[in-house]
Amino acid sequence: MADSHWIALSLLRKVGIKTLSALIETFGSAEAALQADVPALLKVRGIGKITAEAIQQIDLTEVERQI
């Protein structure tokens, strides 16, 4: 199965390859990025409040169901 954490992040509207790379570089993995809180996410270049909150709202179970 594909990495559902990576897919979930890449499906966000304002998360492109550069932002996804910055998230993984900062947190070590897509899974860790999904577990980060909003203040930590806001420290990542390219992540604003709306995107940080959208990351927090990702329903990984739903993403996994769809893939």
C-alpha positions as CSV (number, residue, x, y, z in Angstrom):
1,M,0.0,0.0,0.0
2,A,1.2,3.5,-0.7
3,D,2.2,5.8,2.1
4,S,-1.2,7.2,3.2
5,H,0.4,9.9,5.3
6,W,2.3,11.3,2.3
7,I,-0.8,11.0,0.1
8,A,-2.9,12.8,2.7
9,L,-0.5,15.7,2.9
10,S,-0.1,15.9,-0.9
11,L,-3.8,16.1,-1.4
12,L,-4.1,19.4,0.5
13,R,-4.7,22.3,-1.7
14,K,-1.8,24.5,-0.7
15,V,0.8,21.7,-0.2
16,G,3.0,21.2,-3.2
17,I,6.2,19.3,-3.5
18,K,8.3,22.1,-1.9
19,T,6.0,22.4,1.2
20,L,5.7,18.6,1.5
21,S,9.5,18.3,1.4
22,A,9.8,21.1,4.0
23,L,7.4,19.2,6.3
24,I,9.2,15.9,5.9
25,E,12.6,17.6,6.4
26,T,11.3,19.3,9.6
27,F,9.5,16.4,11.1
28,G,11.4,13.5,9.7
29,S,8.4,11.8,8.0
30,A,4.9,12.5,6.7
31,E,3.5,10.6,9.6
32,A,5.3,12.8,12.1
33,A,4.1,15.9,10.2
34,L,0.5,14.8,10.6
35,Q,1.0,14.4,14.3
36,A,2.5,17.8,14.8
37,D,0.5,20.5,16.5
38,V,-0.4,23.8,14.9
39,P,2.4,25.9,16.5
40,A,5.0,23.4,15.3
41,L,3.5,23.4,11.8
42,L,3.6,27.2,11.6
43,K,7.4,27.1,12.0
44,V,7.7,25.3,8.6
45,R,8.4,27.5,5.6
46,G,5.3,27.7,3.4
47,I,2.8,26.7,6.2
48,G,0.3,29.3,7.3
49,K,-2.5,29.1,9.8
50,I,-5.1,27.8,7.4
51,T,-2.8,25.1,6.0
52,A,-1.6,24.1,9.5
53,E,-5.3,23.7,10.6
54,A,-6.1,21.7,7.5
55,I,-3.2,19.3,8.3
56,Q,-4.7,18.9,11.8
57,Q,-8.1,18.0,10.3
58,I,-6.9,15.3,8.0
59,D,-8.9,12.1,8.5
60,L,-6.2,9.5,7.8
61,T,-8.8,6.7,8.0
62,E,-10.8,8.3,5.2
63,V,-7.7,8.8,3.1
64,E,-6.7,5.1,3.5
65,R,-10.3,4.0,2.7
66,Q,-10.1,5.9,-0.6
67,I,-6.8,4.6,-1.7
